[in-house]
Amino acid sequence: MKSIPIKPRKVAFDVSSVPRHWNGGDPVLTRFFDALSVHFPEGERFFIQSVRNFKDQVTDDQLSEDIRHFIRQEGQHGIVHDRFNDVMASQGVDVDKVTANLRSFIRTTQKYLPKKYQLAMTAAFEHFTATLGETMVSEKSDMFSEADPVMRALFLWHGVEEVEHKAVAYDLYQGAAGGGYLTRASALVVATLMVHLVVAPVFWNMLKLDGVTRQPGVILRGLNKLYGRNGILTGMLPDFLAWFRPGFHPWDTGMPEKVTAWLAEYEAHGDPMRASETIYGAAPVSEAA
């Protein structure tokens, strides 16, 4: 069961001085999250529309309220990542092209896939982002251990809110949309393939822009940190694959203590930077790459 209310938060981050390779100076770890980030604004709009397609069929007052707050949170995520997209554009990343390609892809998806399947995919994507958010605060994860403090706080705020609303699209799919295991299971397979097929070329182009594609050792070390035996994404697999369990529910993993701590700290003063330090401690300031 959901243990906390969903609360939209209007935040701002000064990303103007963020180093090019802000994640511990590692271009691969940085550009992986950059490649995710550049897609977030359009992706969030898809999620919002997928949920809106069914919100009028909801009869549960609590879920209706959660949907309203979900939409507001996702809208704010898009705004914040749009601002960081401007930074990436100043670095030479063709943000407009990436955005246009994703927008076209989404429109095709919305044209040909049933609205129920679009919602199932949204629930699947939300499972990925919530699992990523829970991994951010895991004792075993060093996802942002050496990251620039602003970017670390930005991704942590986003990740916390993904955990906070992790069951909204799922509950809407199970209830108003009629649910169904096979559709749900296939949606995560499709969503996972889409993440890699859509994000991977952008990720590679960012590395190419930075001249990193001529440094195979740097690439291999970075990919090992993501996909290796003890990698960030590898460590997510048990919770991620739990989706395929027939009786799965997003709240099976509960609320991580550090997410609760972040929420309490933010509630006290409304500063996501200070809330981040409560979780990670004072962050080292990276030098620009």
N, C-alpha and C positions, 0 to 999 in steps of 0.2 A: 504493500500500500504506500501511496505517496505520503510522506511525513512532514512536508513543509509546503507553504504556499508559494506560488510563483509570483515574483515581483519584478516588473520592468524597471530597469535602471538606466537613466540617461547619463552616459559617461563621455569623457573626452581624454585623448592621449596626445601628447606633443611628440609626434613622430618625425618632426622636421630634422632632428639631429641623429636619427638612428643610423648606426654604421651599416655599410653595405652588407657585410657578413656578420649580422648581429647575433647569431647563435654560436657563441664561443669562438668566433672567427672561422668557423667551419662552413665553407661554401655549400657543401652538400646538405647539411642539416638546415642551414638557413634557407636555401632555395627550395627545399622540399616544402617547408611551411609557407614560404612565399608563394609557391605554385598552388597550394591549397587556398591561401588567402585571396589571391587574385580572382578566384572563382566564387568566393563566398557571397558577394552581393547579389549576383544573378541567381545563384543557388538558393539563397534565402528567399528570394521573390517566388521561386518555384515552390518552395515548401509552403509559403504563406498561401499561395493560390490553391495548392492541393488540399490544404486544410479548409480553406474557405468554401471549397466545392461541397463540403458535407456539414459545415457548422450549423446550418439551419435545420438539420435533421436530428440534432442533439436535444434530448429531453432532460438530461441530467444537469442541474444548475451548476454544480461544481465543475464539471467538464466544460460547460459553456464559458465559465469565468476563466478557466485555465487556457482555453483556446484564445480568448481575448488577450491575455497576458503573453501567451506564446507568440502571437502575431506581433505584439509590440516589442518583445525581446528580439525576435528575428529581424524586424525592421531596423532596430538599433544596431544589431550586428552588421547589417549591410552598410549602414552609414559609416561606422567606424572603419571597416575594412576598405570602403571606398576612399577614405582619406589616406590610408596607407598605400592604396593603389596609385595615388598621385605621386607618392615617393618613389615607387618602383618605376613609374613612367619617367620620372626625372633621371633615373639610372639607365634608361634606354630600353626598358621592357616595353613591348608593344601592347600595352594594357587594352587599348581600344580594340585591337584585333582579337585578342583573347576573349574579351567580353562579347564582341559581336559573334564570334564562333559559338560560344556557349549559349548565347541568346537564341541563335538559329537552331542549335541542337535541342534546346528546351522547347521551342515552338513546335518542332517536328514531333517531339515526344508527346506534347499536349494534344497534337492533332490526331495522332494515330493510336495512342495507348488509352485504354479506358480510364476514367477518372478514379475508379477504385484502385487500379494498378498504380496510378500516379501517387495515390495516397500511401499505398503499400511501400513504394519506393521511398517516399518521404520518411516514413517510419523507419525504413532500413538505413537511410542516410543519417537519421537522428540517432540511431543505435551506434553507428560508427563515430559520430561526433561526441556522443555521451561517453562511449568507451574511451575515446581519446582524452576527454576531459577528466575522467576518473584516473587514467594513467598519468596525467600531468601531476597529480598529487600523490601518486604511489611512492612509497619508500624506495622501491626498486628502480624507479625511473629517474634518469638524468636528462630528460627531454629538454629542459631549459635551465639546467644547473649552472651554466656559465653564460646565459643569455643576457643581452642588453636589458636593463631593468624595465624600460618602457614596453618593449615587445613582450617580455615575460609577463608583465602585468596585463597587457592587452589580451594575450592568448589565455591567460588564467581566468580573467573575467569572462571571456567568451566560453571557455570550457566549463566553468562553474554553472553558468546559465544553461548550457546544454544538459548538464546533469539535472539541474533543477526542473527542466521541462521534458525530460527524456521519455516520459510515457504518454505525452499528449497525443501525438500523431498515432501512436500504437493503439491507445484506447479508442480513439475516433475510428480507426480502421476496424477494430474488433467489434465496435458497437454500431455506429451509424452506417458504416460501409458493409457490414455483414461478415467481416473477417474471412477466415479460411487459411489453413496451414500451407497448402501448396503455393498459393499466391504469395503469401508472406515469405516463405523460404526462397522461392525463385527471385523475389524482389531484391533480397540481399545479394544473391549471386550477380544479378544484373547491375545493381548499384556498385558492387565492388569492382566489376569489370569496367564500368563507366568511369569510376574514380581513376583507375590506372590508365585507361585509354585516353581520357580527356586531360588528365593532369600530367602524365608522363612526358608528352611532347613539350609542354610548356616548361616543365622542370628542366628538361634537357636544353631547351633554347636559352633558359636563364644561365645555366652552367656554361653554355657556349659563349654567351655574351660576356661572361666573366673570364673567359679563357681557360676554364677548368677542364674542358673536354680534352685538352692536350696534356692533362695531368692524371693519368690512369690510377696512380697510387692514391691520390687525394680522393678520387671518386670511389675507389674500392673501400677505403677506410670509412668514408661517409656512409656508403650503402651498408657496410657491415654494422654500423651503429643503428641503422634503421631495420635491416632485414636479417642480420646475423643471429647466431644462436641466442645471444643475450640482447638482441636489438630492441629498440623501442616498439616497433610494430609487432615483432615476434612476441613480445611480452603481453600484447593485447589479445592474442589469439584465444586463450581460454574463455574470456568473457565475451569476446566478439562472436565466437562460434556457438555460444550458448543460445543464440537466436534460433538455431535449428532444433532445439529441444521442443517437442510438441507443447509442453505446458509452460513455456517461457513467458516471463513478463519483465519489462525493463527494470522494475523495482526489486527484482530478485537480488541484485547486488547492493541494495540499500543505499544509504547516503554516506559517502566517505567522511570520516571525522574531519579531515582537512577542508573539505567543502563546507561543512557546517561551521568550521572555524572562520573561513573566509567570509561567509555570509554574516556571521555575528560581528566580525571586525568592520566590515563595510557598513553594516547597519549603524554602528557606533559613530562613524564620521563621514561616510560617503566618499571615501578616497580609495580608488582601486589600487593605487600605487602602494599605499600603506597596508592595504589588505593583502597584497601580494607578498610584502616583506614578512607578514605574519606567517605565511606558509613556507616561504623559501629562505627567509633571512635577507639581509642586505645583499643586493646583487652586485657583482663586479662590473665595472664599466668597461666594455670592450673597446678596443681601438679599431678605427675604420680599416677595412681591408683594402 
